[in-house]
Amino acid sequence: MAKDAGKTSKNAKTQKDAAQSAASKAYVRVIVSERSEVTGAYVFKEKMIHKDKVKEYLAGK
């Protein structure tokens, strides 16, 4: 009986997941607190940014 074309080996899935995991580790979550002009309460803004561009993002804020 031949292998089904839709199935992949466990090793192939692991290699694919490792590559995807390495790429996703290059991003960080930046949380910036700001004062709301309307209520005066703190508002938190979250953004996912590449780790090489964090300083640029924070300098622009």
C-alpha positions as CSV (number, residue, x, y, z in Angstrom):
1,M,0.0,0.0,0.0
2,A,1.4,3.4,-1.0
3,K,1.7,6.3,1.3
4,D,-1.1,8.9,1.2
5,A,0.0,12.1,-0.5
6,G,-1.8,14.2,2.2
7,K,0.3,12.8,5.0
8,T,3.6,14.2,6.2
9,S,6.2,12.7,8.5
10,K,6.6,13.9,12.0
11,N,10.1,15.0,11.2
12,A,9.0,17.2,8.4
13,K,6.5,18.9,10.7
14,T,9.1,19.5,13.3
15,Q,11.6,21.0,10.9
16,K,8.9,23.3,9.5
17,D,7.8,24.4,13.0
18,A,11.4,25.1,14.1
19,A,12.0,27.4,11.1
20,Q,8.7,29.2,11.8
21,S,9.5,29.5,15.5
22,A,12.9,31.0,14.8
23,A,11.3,33.7,12.6
24,S,8.6,34.5,15.1
25,K,11.2,35.0,17.9
26,A,12.5,38.1,16.0
27,Y,9.4,40.0,17.0
28,V,8.6,41.6,20.3
29,R,5.5,43.2,21.8
30,V,5.9,46.9,22.7
31,I,3.5,48.4,25.1
32,V,3.4,52.1,25.4
33,S,1.3,54.0,28.0
34,E,-0.3,57.3,27.1
35,R,-2.7,59.7,28.9
36,S,-6.1,59.9,27.3
37,E,-7.0,63.6,26.6
38,V,-10.7,62.9,27.2
39,T,-10.7,61.1,30.5
40,G,-7.1,61.6,31.8
41,A,-6.8,57.9,32.4
42,Y,-3.9,55.8,31.1
43,V,-4.3,54.1,27.8
44,F,-2.0,51.2,26.8
45,K,-1.2,50.7,23.1
46,E,0.3,47.3,22.1
47,K,2.1,46.6,18.8
48,M,4.2,43.7,17.5
49,I,7.5,45.0,16.1
50,H,10.6,43.5,14.7
51,K,13.3,43.6,17.4
52,D,15.7,45.6,15.2
53,K,13.2,48.4,14.9
54,V,12.1,48.9,18.5
55,K,14.4,51.9,19.2
56,E,13.1,53.6,16.0
57,Y,9.5,53.0,17.1
58,L,10.0,54.4,20.6
59,A,11.9,57.4,19.4
60,G,9.0,58.3,17.1
61,K,6.5,58.2,20.0
